[in-house]
Amino acid sequence: MAVATPELTDIVLHQATRTLEVRFADGSVFRLPAEFLRVHSPSAEVQGHGPGPGVLVGGKQEVAITRLEPVGHYALQITFSDGHDSGLFGFDYLYRLGREQDTLWQRYLDRLAEAGQSRQP
């Protein structure tokens, strides 16, 4: 049986560092860079339309979050400075991104290197 995601208790957007800070009732605090969120967007554009690793999105090192819009009591719609705004970041997905941030980031960097792509715009 899957473990329930703790309740999201706070969201803070740090514009200067382009970081979204999310806090959960279990005491977890995750600082998720805009670039990390952008390249791991839950949108079909990034995740793809079937099984597999999804679409590799490079060149987003300078991306920022320009808008946060709550969706009910379960998700955020994030608008990025490159215009991307599709996909809902469910609170459970944000929690997973936070818990797995180091692994997911390294996997992303490895995929970029293998593809000969860069984080640079």
GIVENWO-V633195 format. One record per pair of residues at least 24 apart in sequence whose ideal C-beta (glycine too) atoms are under 7 Angstrom apart, sorted by sequence separation. I is the first residue (numbers start at 1). GAP is how many residues later the second one is. D is the distance in Angstrom with one decimal. If there is no record, write none. Layout:
# GIVENWO-V633195
I,GAP,D / I,GAP,D
This chain:
# GIVENWO-V633195
35,25,5.0 / 38,25,4.9 / 35,26,5.7 / 35,28,5.5 / 34,29,5.3 / 34,30,5.3 / 34,31,4.8 / 37,41,6.3 / 45,41,6.0 / 46,41,7.0 / 38,42,5.1 / 41,43,6.5 / 43,43,4.2 / 43,44,2.9 / 20,45,6.2 / 42,45,4.2 / 18,46,4.8 / 34,46,6.6 / 38,46,6.3 / 41,46,4.6 / 42,46,6.5 / 18,47,6.8 / 42,47,6.2 / 42,51,5.7 / 13,52,5.9 / 58,54,5.7 / 13,55,6.0 / 56,55,5.4 / 56,56,6.9 / 11,57,7.0 / 40,57,6.0 / 61,58,4.1 / 56,59,5.7 / 58,59,3.7 / 59,59,6.6 / 60,59,6.8 / 61,59,5.7 / 62,59,5.4 / 58,60,5.8 / 59,60,7.0 / 61,60,6.5 / 56,61,6.6 / 58,61,6.6 / 59,61,6.3 / 59,62,4.8 / 40,64,6.3 / 32,65,6.0 / 36,65,6.9 / 32,66,6.4 / 30,68,2.8 / 32,69,6.9 / 36,69,6.2 / 39,69,5.8 / 28,70,6.5 / 24,71,6.1 / 30,71,6.8 / 22,72,5.3 / 22,76,6.5 / 8,83,4.4 / 5,86,6.2 / 5,87,4.1 / 5,90,4.8
